[in-house]
Amino acid sequence: MSRTDTATGRAPANAERRYEVRRADLPLSCPTPAMALWNSHPRVYLPVEASGSATCPYCGAVYVLKD
């Protein structure tokens, strides 16, 4: 998530296929609060704690719990 949306100052939503998250980022949602919402799907919460990874049913992005 290195790029930012110039209008909002946030990272573009769903720009990557894989994201690493930390326990401090929980509860996990896709798109995350740091992502711009104007060009994305509805926010969905993902249960990454149980298995260490979760896939968004809308965009297919994979979130991996790093710690």
Gaussian input, Z-matrix of N, CA and C with variables (Angstrom, degrees):
# hf/3-21g

backbone

0 1
 N
 C     1     B1
 C     2     B2     1     A1
 N     3     B3     2     A2     1     D1
 C     4     B4     3     A3     2     D2
 C     5     B5     4     A4     3     D3
 N     6     B6     5     A5     4     D4
 C     7     B7     6     A6     5     D5
 C     8     B8     7     A7     6     D6
 N     9     B9     8     A8     7     D7
 C    10    B10     9     A9     8     D8
 C    11    B11    10    A10     9     D9
 N    12    B12    11    A11    10    D10
 C    13    B13    12    A12    11    D11
 C    14    B14    13    A13    12    D12
 N    15    B15    14    A14    13    D13
 C    16    B16    15    A15    14    D14
 C    17    B17    16    A16    15    D15
 N    18    B18    17    A17    16    D16
 C    19    B19    18    A18    17    D17
 C    20    B20    19    A19    18    D18
 N    21    B21    20    A20    19    D19
 C    22    B22    21    A21    20    D20
 C    23    B23    22    A22    21    D21
 N    24    B24    23    A23    22    D22
 C    25    B25    24    A24    23    D23
 C    26    B26    25    A25    24    D24
 N    27    B27    26    A26    25    D25
 C    28    B28    27    A27    26    D26
 C    29    B29    28    A28    27    D27
 N    30    B30    29    A29    28    D28
 C    31    B31    30    A30    29    D29
 C    32    B32    31    A31    30    D30
 N    33    B33    32    A32    31    D31
 C    34    B34    33    A33    32    D32
 C    35    B35    34    A34    33    D33
 N    36    B36    35    A35    34    D34
 C    37    B37    36    A36    35    D35
 C    38    B38    37    A37    36    D36
 N    39    B39    38    A38    37    D37
 C    40    B40    39    A39    38    D38
 C    41    B41    40    A40    39    D39
 N    42    B42    41    A41    40    D40
 C    43    B43    42    A42    41    D41
 C    44    B44    43    A43    42    D42
 N    45    B45    44    A44    43    D43
 C    46    B46    45    A45    44    D44
 C    47    B47    46    A46    45    D45
 N    48    B48    47    A47    46    D46
 C    49    B49    48    A48    47    D47
 C    50    B50    49    A49    48    D48
 N    51    B51    50    A50    49    D49
 C    52    B52    51    A51    50    D50
 C    53    B53    52    A52    51    D51
 N    54    B54    53    A53    52    D52
 C    55    B55    54    A54    53    D53
 C    56    B56    55    A55    54    D54
 N    57    B57    56    A56    55    D55
 C    58    B58    57    A57    56    D56
 C    59    B59    58    A58    57    D57
 N    60    B60    59    A59    58    D58
 C    61    B61    60    A60    59    D59
 C    62    B62    61    A61    60    D60
 N    63    B63    62    A62    61    D61
 C    64    B64    63    A63    62    D62
 C    65    B65    64    A64    63    D63
 N    66    B66    65    A65    64    D64
 C    67    B67    66    A66    65    D65
 C    68    B68    67    A67    66    D66
 N    69    B69    68    A68    67    D67
 C    70    B70    69    A69    68    D68
 C    71    B71    70    A70    69    D69
 N    72    B72    71    A71    70    D70
 C    73    B73    72    A72    71    D71
 C    74    B74    73    A73    72    D72
 N    75    B75    74    A74    73    D73
 C    76    B76    75    A75    74    D74
 C    77    B77    76    A76    75    D75
 N    78    B78    77    A77    76    D76
 C    79    B79    78    A78    77    D77
 C    80    B80    79    A79    78    D78
 N    81    B81    80    A80    79    D79
 C    82    B82    81    A81    80    D80
 C    83    B83    82    A82    81    D81
 N    84    B84    83    A83    82    D82
 C    85    B85    84    A84    83    D83
 C    86    B86    85    A85    84    D84
 N    87    B87    86    A86    85    D85
 C    88    B88    87    A87    86    D86
 C    89    B89    88    A88    87    D87
 N    90    B90    89    A89    88    D88
 C    91    B91    90    A90    89    D89
 C    92    B92    91    A91    90    D90
 N    93    B93    92    A92    91    D91
 C    94    B94    93    A93    92    D92
 C    95    B95    94    A94    93    D93
 N    96    B96    95    A95    94    D94
 C    97    B97    96    A96    95    D95
 C    98    B98    97    A97    96    D96
 N    99    B99    98    A98    97    D97
 C   100   B100    99    A99    98    D98
 C   101   B101   100   A100    99    D99
 N   102   B102   101   A101   100   D100
 C   103   B103   102   A102   101   D101
 C   104   B104   103   A103   102   D102
 N   105   B105   104   A104   103   D103
 C   106   B106   105   A105   104   D104
 C   107   B107   106   A106   105   D105
 N   108   B108   107   A107   106   D106
 C   109   B109   108   A108   107   D107
 C   110   B110   109   A109   108   D108
 N   111   B111   110   A110   109   D109
 C   112   B112   111   A111   110   D110
 C   113   B113   112   A112   111   D111
 N   114   B114   113   A113   112   D112
 C   115   B115   114   A114   113   D113
 C   116   B116   115   A115   114   D114
 N   117   B117   116   A116   115   D115
 C   118   B118   117   A117   116   D116
 C   119   B119   118   A118   117   D117
 N   120   B120   119   A119   118   D118
 C   121   B121   120   A120   119   D119
 C   122   B122   121   A121   120   D120
 N   123   B123   122   A122   121   D121
 C   124   B124   123   A123   122   D122
 C   125   B125   124   A124   123   D123
 N   126   B126   125   A125   124   D124
 C   127   B127   126   A126   125   D125
 C   128   B128   127   A127   126   D126
 N   129   B129   128   A128   127   D127
 C   130   B130   129   A129   128   D128
 C   131   B131   130   A130   129   D129
 N   132   B132   131   A131   130   D130
 C   133   B133   132   A132   131   D131
 C   134   B134   133   A133   132   D132
 N   135   B135   134   A134   133   D133
 C   136   B136   135   A135   134   D134
 C   137   B137   136   A136   135   D135
 N   138   B138   137   A137   136   D136
 C   139   B139   138   A138   137   D137
 C   140   B140   139   A139   138   D138
 N   141   B141   140   A140   139   D139
 C   142   B142   141   A141   140   D140
 C   143   B143   142   A142   141   D141
 N   144   B144   143   A143   142   D142
 C   145   B145   144   A144   143   D143
 C   146   B146   145   A145   144   D144
 N   147   B147   146   A146   145   D145
 C   148   B148   147   A147   146   D146
 C   149   B149   148   A148   147   D147
 N   150   B150   149   A149   148   D148
 C   151   B151   150   A150   149   D149
 C   152   B152   151   A151   150   D150
 N   153   B153   152   A152   151   D151
 C   154   B154   153   A153   152   D152
 C   155   B155   154   A154   153   D153
 N   156   B156   155   A155   154   D154
 C   157   B157   156   A156   155   D155
 C   158   B158   157   A157   156   D156
 N   159   B159   158   A158   157   D157
 C   160   B160   159   A159   158   D158
 C   161   B161   160   A160   159   D159
 N   162   B162   161   A161   160   D160
 C   163   B163   162   A162   161   D161
 C   164   B164   163   A163   162   D162
 N   165   B165   164   A164   163   D163
 C   166   B166   165   A165   164   D164
 C   167   B167   166   A166   165   D165
 N   168   B168   167   A167   166   D166
 C   169   B169   168   A168   167   D167
 C   170   B170   169   A169   168   D168
 N   171   B171   170   A170   169   D169
 C   172   B172   171   A171   170   D170
 C   173   B173   172   A172   171   D171
 N   174   B174   173   A173   172   D172
 C   175   B175   174   A174   173   D173
 C   176   B176   175   A175   174   D174
 N   177   B177   176   A176   175   D175
 C   178   B178   177   A177   176   D176
 C   179   B179   178   A178   177   D177
 N   180   B180   179   A179   178   D178
 C   181   B181   180   A180   179   D179
 C   182   B182   181   A181   180   D180
 N   183   B183   182   A182   181   D181
 C   184   B184   183   A183   182   D182
 C   185   B185   184   A184   183   D183
 N   186   B186   185   A185   184   D184
 C   187   B187   186   A186   185   D185
 C   188   B188   187   A187   186   D186
 N   189   B189   188   A188   187   D187
 C   190   B190   189   A189   188   D188
 C   191   B191   190   A190   189   D189
 N   192   B192   191   A191   190   D190
 C   193   B193   192   A192   191   D191
 C   194   B194   193   A193   192   D192
 N   195   B195   194   A194   193   D193
 C   196   B196   195   A195   194   D194
 C   197   B197   196   A196   195   D195
 N   198   B198   197   A197   196   D196
 C   199   B199   198   A198   197   D197
 C   200   B200   199   A199   198   D198

   B1=1.4437
   B2=1.5201
   B3=1.2703
   B4=1.4489
   B5=1.5194
   B6=1.3138
   B7=1.4617
   B8=1.5230
   B9=1.3269
   B10=1.4600
   B11=1.5095
   B12=1.3059
   B13=1.4532
   B14=1.5204
   B15=1.3013
   B16=1.4672
   B17=1.5251
   B18=1.3210
   B19=1.4577
   B20=1.5249
   B21=1.3409
   B22=1.4596
   B23=1.5177
   B24=1.3303
   B25=1.4559
   B26=1.5059
   B27=1.3178
   B28=1.4583
   B29=1.5213
   B30=1.3269
   B31=1.4567
   B32=1.5251
   B33=1.3375
   B34=1.4565
   B35=1.5238
   B36=1.3038
   B37=1.4625
   B38=1.5130
   B39=1.3103
   B40=1.4590
   B41=1.5262
   B42=1.3187
   B43=1.4559
   B44=1.5216
   B45=1.3154
   B46=1.4600
   B47=1.5229
   B48=1.3249
   B49=1.4671
   B50=1.5219
   B51=1.3530
   B52=1.4593
   B53=1.5324
   B54=1.3242
   B55=1.4563
   B56=1.5282
   B57=1.3172
   B58=1.4555
   B59=1.5167
   B60=1.3349
   B61=1.4668
   B62=1.5216
   B63=1.3195
   B64=1.4672
   B65=1.5319
   B66=1.3099
   B67=1.4664
   B68=1.5292
   B69=1.3190
   B70=1.4691
   B71=1.5318
   B72=1.3445
   B73=1.4640
   B74=1.5271
   B75=1.3419
   B76=1.4642
   B77=1.5156
   B78=1.3080
   B79=1.4554
   B80=1.5247
   B81=1.3164
   B82=1.4576
   B83=1.5220
   B84=1.3137
   B85=1.4614
   B86=1.5179
   B87=1.3023
   B88=1.4658
   B89=1.5172
   B90=1.3099
   B91=1.4462
   B92=1.5159
   B93=1.3291
   B94=1.4638
   B95=1.5274
   B96=1.3329
   B97=1.4657
   B98=1.5291
   B99=1.3300
   B100=1.4637
   B101=1.5268
   B102=1.3289
   B103=1.4724
   B104=1.5230
   B105=1.3096
   B106=1.4663
   B107=1.5246
   B108=1.3156
   B109=1.4631
   B110=1.5224
   B111=1.2956
   B112=1.4613
   B113=1.5293
   B114=1.3198
   B115=1.4691
   B116=1.5171
   B117=1.3109
   B118=1.4572
   B119=1.5199
   B120=1.3182
   B121=1.4632
   B122=1.5296
   B123=1.3221
   B124=1.4739
   B125=1.5280
   B126=1.3126
   B127=1.4690
   B128=1.5267
   B129=1.3266
   B130=1.4604
   B131=1.5258
   B132=1.3283
   B133=1.4624
   B134=1.5208
   B135=1.3400
   B136=1.4599
   B137=1.5275
   B138=1.3455
   B139=1.4684
   B140=1.5329
   B141=1.2965
   B142=1.4575
   B143=1.5385
   B144=1.3274
   B145=1.4593
   B146=1.5310
   B147=1.3028
   B148=1.4615
   B149=1.5266
   B150=1.3192
   B151=1.4653
   B152=1.5233
   B153=1.3324
   B154=1.4539
   B155=1.5114
   B156=1.3310
   B157=1.4676
   B158=1.5202
   B159=1.3247
   B160=1.4579
   B161=1.5209
   B162=1.3199
   B163=1.4586
   B164=1.5156
   B165=1.3155
   B166=1.4570
   B167=1.5222
   B168=1.3330
   B169=1.4633
   B170=1.5243
   B171=1.3190
   B172=1.4576
   B173=1.5234
   B174=1.3276
   B175=1.4658
   B176=1.5176
   B177=1.3294
   B178=1.4536
   B179=1.5119
   B180=1.3270
   B181=1.4626
   B182=1.5216
   B183=1.3181
   B184=1.4525
   B185=1.5247
   B186=1.3242
   B187=1.4606
   B188=1.5146
   B189=1.3286
   B190=1.4565
   B191=1.5248
   B192=1.3288
   B193=1.4600
   B194=1.5145
   B195=1.3309
   B196=1.4545
   B197=1.5238
   B198=1.3263
   B199=1.4663
   B200=1.4973
   A1=110.13
   A2=116.40
   A3=119.40
   A4=113.41
   A5=118.74
   A6=120.83
   A7=109.80
   A8=116.16
   A9=119.98
   A10=109.46
   A11=115.82
   A12=123.64
   A13=106.88
   A14=118.16
   A15=120.79
   A16=112.43
   A17=118.26
   A18=120.94
   A19=111.98
   A20=117.02
   A21=120.23
   A22=113.94
   A23=118.05
   A24=121.22
   A25=113.22
   A26=117.00
   A27=122.18
   A28=110.16
   A29=115.74
   A30=120.96
   A31=108.83
   A32=117.76
   A33=118.90
   A34=110.09
   A35=116.51
   A36=120.79
   A37=110.62
   A38=115.09
   A39=122.87
   A40=113.33
   A41=117.50
   A42=121.60
   A43=112.30
   A44=117.24
   A45=122.15
   A46=109.49
   A47=116.41
   A48=120.79
   A49=110.92
   A50=117.23
   A51=121.25
   A52=109.10
   A53=114.95
   A54=121.38
   A55=108.91
   A56=116.82
   A57=121.60
   A58=107.73
   A59=115.93
   A60=121.35
   A61=109.43
   A62=115.82
   A63=122.44
   A64=109.33
   A65=115.84
   A66=120.10
   A67=111.58
   A68=117.02
   A69=120.88
   A70=111.49
   A71=118.09
   A72=122.66
   A73=112.69
   A74=117.35
   A75=120.76
   A76=110.66
   A77=120.71
   A78=126.27
   A79=111.17
   A80=115.04
   A81=121.94
   A82=110.82
   A83=115.48
   A84=120.08
   A85=108.93
   A86=115.45
   A87=122.25
   A88=106.12
   A89=117.19
   A90=129.10
   A91=111.01
   A92=115.93
   A93=120.68
   A94=109.58
   A95=117.54
   A96=119.65
   A97=113.62
   A98=117.83
   A99=121.12
   A100=112.80
   A101=117.08
   A102=121.17
   A103=111.14
   A104=115.53
   A105=121.23
   A106=108.72
   A107=117.03
   A108=120.52
   A109=114.13
   A110=118.28
   A111=120.51
   A112=113.48
   A113=118.59
   A114=120.28
   A115=111.76
   A116=117.18
   A117=120.41
   A118=112.25
   A119=114.47
   A120=121.49
   A121=109.78
   A122=118.42
   A123=120.31
   A124=110.53
   A125=116.30
   A126=120.94
   A127=109.99
   A128=115.14
   A129=121.78
   A130=107.16
   A131=116.59
   A132=121.14
   A133=109.26
   A134=115.51
   A135=121.87
   A136=110.87
   A137=118.03
   A138=121.72
   A139=111.87
   A140=117.53
   A141=122.26
   A142=112.23
   A143=118.05
   A144=121.59
   A145=112.78
   A146=118.44
   A147=121.97
   A148=113.24
   A149=117.41
   A150=119.90
   A151=113.91
   A152=117.61
   A153=120.49
   A154=113.85
   A155=116.71
   A156=120.50
   A157=108.86
   A158=115.00
   A159=121.38
   A160=108.90
   A161=115.96
   A162=121.94
   A163=109.49
   A164=116.29
   A165=121.19
   A166=109.51
   A167=117.42
   A168=119.69
   A169=113.59
   A170=118.30
   A171=121.30
   A172=112.70
   A173=116.95
   A174=119.93
   A175=114.23
   A176=117.78
   A177=121.16
   A178=114.86
   A179=118.88
   A180=121.41
   A181=109.41
   A182=116.65
   A183=122.64
   A184=108.31
   A185=116.09
   A186=123.06
   A187=107.91
   A188=117.06
   A189=122.75
   A190=108.25
   A191=115.66
   A192=121.16
   A193=108.39
   A194=116.16
   A195=121.41
   A196=113.35
   A197=119.61
   A198=120.41
   A199=112.62
   D1=57.48
   D2=-176.55
   D3=-87.79
   D4=-26.12
   D5=179.58
   D6=-83.08
   D7=156.23
   D8=175.36
   D9=-129.33
   D10=150.84
   D11=176.06
   D12=-76.51
   D13=123.36
   D14=-176.73
   D15=-66.75
   D16=-28.06
   D17=-179.20
   D18=-75.09
   D19=-37.16
   D20=-175.15
   D21=-109.33
   D22=-18.21
   D23=-175.89
   D24=77.01
   D25=11.44
   D26=-179.42
   D27=-110.21
   D28=162.13
   D29=176.54
   D30=-67.83
   D31=146.85
   D32=176.88
   D33=-67.11
   D34=144.63
   D35=-179.72
   D36=-75.98
   D37=143.38
   D38=172.32
   D39=57.20
   D40=35.29
   D41=-179.15
   D42=-86.83
   D43=-20.22
   D44=-178.94
   D45=-114.04
   D46=163.30
   D47=177.57
   D48=-99.70
   D49=-17.52
   D50=-178.55
   D51=-141.33
   D52=133.46
   D53=179.34
   D54=-129.10
   D55=140.56
   D56=172.15
   D57=-101.45
   D58=132.03
   D59=-179.57
   D60=-125.84
   D61=160.06
   D62=178.59
   D63=-114.47
   D64=163.91
   D65=178.94
   D66=-58.95
   D67=-28.71
   D68=177.53
   D69=-65.57
   D70=-19.84
   D71=-179.95
   D72=-85.28
   D73=-5.37
   D74=-176.30
   D75=-78.92
   D76=150.05
   D77=-0.94
   D78=-69.82
   D79=144.77
   D80=-174.89
   D81=-90.95
   D82=132.65
   D83=174.48
   D84=-132.55
   D85=154.72
   D86=173.46
   D87=-123.24
   D88=123.33
   D89=-6.25
   D90=-68.06
   D91=155.39
   D92=179.93
   D93=-76.03
   D94=164.17
   D95=178.18
   D96=-60.22
   D97=-22.43
   D98=179.88
   D99=-80.05
   D100=-7.77
   D101=-177.55
   D102=-97.11
   D103=148.34
   D104=175.01
   D105=-68.89
   D106=136.61
   D107=-176.40
   D108=-97.26
   D109=-16.36
   D110=-171.95
   D111=-61.95
   D112=-24.96
   D113=-177.86
   D114=-119.15
   D115=33.76
   D116=-174.07
   D117=-127.67
   D118=178.14
   D119=175.74
   D120=-82.86
   D121=171.64
   D122=177.40
   D123=-60.71
   D124=148.88
   D125=179.37
   D126=-68.35
   D127=133.95
   D128=177.25
   D129=-131.67
   D130=137.88
   D131=179.15
   D132=-90.33
   D133=137.46
   D134=-173.80
   D135=-116.30
   D136=131.32
   D137=-178.62
   D138=-84.65
   D139=75.02
   D140=-175.77
   D141=-78.20
   D142=-20.24
   D143=-176.29
   D144=-64.82
   D145=-35.53
   D146=-173.63
   D147=-65.21
   D148=-47.08
   D149=-174.18
   D150=-115.34
   D151=-9.18
   D152=-178.87
   D153=92.91
   D154=-6.69
   D155=175.24
   D156=-154.12
   D157=158.01
   D158=178.76
   D159=-152.93
   D160=148.39
   D161=179.46
   D162=-115.19
   D163=132.79
   D164=178.66
   D165=-70.55
   D166=128.02
   D167=-179.84
   D168=-71.34
   D169=-17.41
   D170=179.71
   D171=-86.08
   D172=-53.45
   D173=-171.98
   D174=-109.43
   D175=-10.17
   D176=178.73
   D177=81.22
   D178=5.27
   D179=178.06
   D180=-64.77
   D181=138.60
   D182=179.59
   D183=-102.34
   D184=129.12
   D185=177.79
   D186=-110.79
   D187=128.81
   D188=-178.39
   D189=-118.28
   D190=128.90
   D191=178.33
   D192=-77.71
   D193=120.54
   D194=-172.90
   D195=-86.74
   D196=-30.45
   D197=-179.41
   D198=-130.11

